[in-house]
Amino acid sequence: MSGAPTAPPRGYAQPADATRAASPSDVIFEARGVSLRFGGVQALTDVSFRIRKGELFSIIGPNGAGKTSMVNCISGRYRPTDGKVYFKGRDVTGMTPNHRASLGIGRTFQNLALFGHMTVLDNIMVGRHHLLKNNFFTGSLYWLTGARKEELSHRREVEEIIDFLEIQHVRKATAGTLSYGLRKRVELARAIALKPDLILLDEPMAGMNLEEKEDMARYIVDLNEEFGMTVVMIEHDMGVVMDISHRVMVLEFGKKIGEGSPEEVLADPRVKRAYLGEDDEEEAPPQPKQEVA
Ligand SMILES: Nc1ncnc2c1ncn2[C@@H]1O[C@H](COP(=O)(O)OP(=O)(O)OP(=O)(O)O)[C@@H](O)[C@H]1O
């Protein structure tokens, strides 16, 4: 089981009003009554929630709570046994991950999924292939069709992402030779390169030291604020989650037990029980976020 929610280590930009009700046009993703079974294992039970456009939304919960299962139901890797999922108002429940990616759902993985033998630049370019209008056939008319122009514009956008994530110094390095923290950053770059409207980050800070975590938290906030991407994040570091999230959903044994602003979730007795156990509730109450000037 992961650690209890505690006071965040430092302050990041705080979101707009997290408590107001979502209007239908605000909603980018919705899960309605999602359940997921693997044989005898009930991974999710009747989970419903909405994610608003532009939100930084985190899913937390103890180990085995169903967080990755839920993210996989959003990306299309898993299909709910019951219930429906909607993206931009469209029922995407039966759609493949590729189809959903083409509609604007991007993701990173809990375990790194880079091509270790390829350069950083090539790893990021791979992410953009489906955005290319010109293909194998038109590519042979490189100078006559718009292929050259298109490639240049792709390069420019990739370079912007490389600048944004401050990985210029390793752009020609082979991905497999990089430190873990840098590889996670390249993986994020590749996911951003797909230009998703909603990006799923599965434990983006796992295995990182404090400095790497601080950097990653800053990139995620900037991604959300500057690139305007809706972010859905699973993360075990409660300090960071409570510090940067607009809203948080809490799962336990596959059920939703809480949802709201970080402050609301931290004050929720059910959440405290899930993390601390009923008997320990009085011992170490989670602290609200501290603003840092
Ligand atoms: N492919 C699968 N086949 C069988 N059972 C699975 C599969 N994926 C997940 N489960 C089970 O579903 C439940 C929820 O798992 P899930 O990985 O979604 O939890 P989690 O909250 O992401 O956990 P963690 O924090 O440890 O990553 C667990 O009991 C898990 O063993």
PDBQT file of the ligand as one rigid body, heavy atoms in Angstrom, charges set to zero:
ROOT
HETATM    1  N1  LIG A 301      -4.397  -8.104 -16.974  1.00  0.00    +0.000 N 
HETATM    2  C1  LIG A 301      -4.862  -8.479 -15.781  1.00  0.00    +0.000 A 
HETATM    3  N2  LIG A 301      -5.245  -9.753 -15.547  1.00  0.00    +0.000 NA
HETATM    4  C2  LIG A 301      -5.732 -10.131 -14.341  1.00  0.00    +0.000 A 
HETATM    5  N3  LIG A 301      -5.885  -9.291 -13.293  1.00  0.00    +0.000 NA
HETATM    6  C3  LIG A 301      -5.519  -8.017 -13.472  1.00  0.00    +0.000 A 
HETATM    7  C4  LIG A 301      -4.980  -7.535 -14.716  1.00  0.00    +0.000 A 
HETATM    8  N4  LIG A 301      -4.702  -6.209 -14.583  1.00  0.00    +0.000 NA
HETATM    9  C5  LIG A 301      -5.038  -5.882 -13.323  1.00  0.00    +0.000 A 
HETATM   10  N5  LIG A 301      -5.528  -6.952 -12.660  1.00  0.00    +0.000 N 
HETATM   11  C6  LIG A 301      -6.022  -6.986 -11.284  1.00  0.00    +0.000 C 
HETATM   12  O1  LIG A 301      -6.963  -5.926 -11.155  1.00  0.00    +0.000 OA
HETATM   13  C7  LIG A 301      -6.808  -5.274  -9.895  1.00  0.00    +0.000 C 
HETATM   14  C8  LIG A 301      -6.506  -3.801 -10.131  1.00  0.00    +0.000 C 
HETATM   15  O2  LIG A 301      -5.187  -3.701 -10.696  1.00  0.00    +0.000 OA
HETATM   16  P1  LIG A 301      -4.571  -2.344 -11.215  1.00  0.00    +0.000 P 
HETATM   17  O3  LIG A 301      -3.235  -2.664 -11.802  1.00  0.00    +0.000 OA
HETATM   18  O4  LIG A 301      -5.546  -1.653 -12.072  1.00  0.00    +0.000 OA
HETATM   19  O5  LIG A 301      -4.383  -1.547  -9.842  1.00  0.00    +0.000 OA
HETATM   20  P2  LIG A 301      -3.497  -0.267  -9.548  1.00  0.00    +0.000 P 
HETATM   21  O6  LIG A 301      -4.285   0.590  -8.636  1.00  0.00    +0.000 OA
HETATM   22  O7  LIG A 301      -3.039   0.353 -10.817  1.00  0.00    +0.000 OA
HETATM   23  O8  LIG A 301      -2.267  -0.903  -8.759  1.00  0.00    +0.000 OA
HETATM   24  P3  LIG A 301      -0.733  -0.411  -8.629  1.00  0.00    +0.000 P 
HETATM   25  O9  LIG A 301      -0.757   0.849  -7.816  1.00  0.00    +0.000 OA
HETATM   26  O10 LIG A 301      -0.100  -1.534  -7.889  1.00  0.00    +0.000 OA
HETATM   27  O11 LIG A 301      -0.182  -0.216 -10.014  1.00  0.00    +0.000 OA
HETATM   28  C9  LIG A 301      -5.714  -6.011  -9.159  1.00  0.00    +0.000 C 
HETATM   29  O12 LIG A 301      -6.319  -6.985  -8.318  1.00  0.00    +0.000 OA
HETATM   30  C10 LIG A 301      -4.931  -6.674 -10.265  1.00  0.00    +0.000 C 
HETATM   31  O13 LIG A 301      -4.294  -7.834  -9.815  1.00  0.00    +0.000 OA
ENDROOT
TORSDOF 0
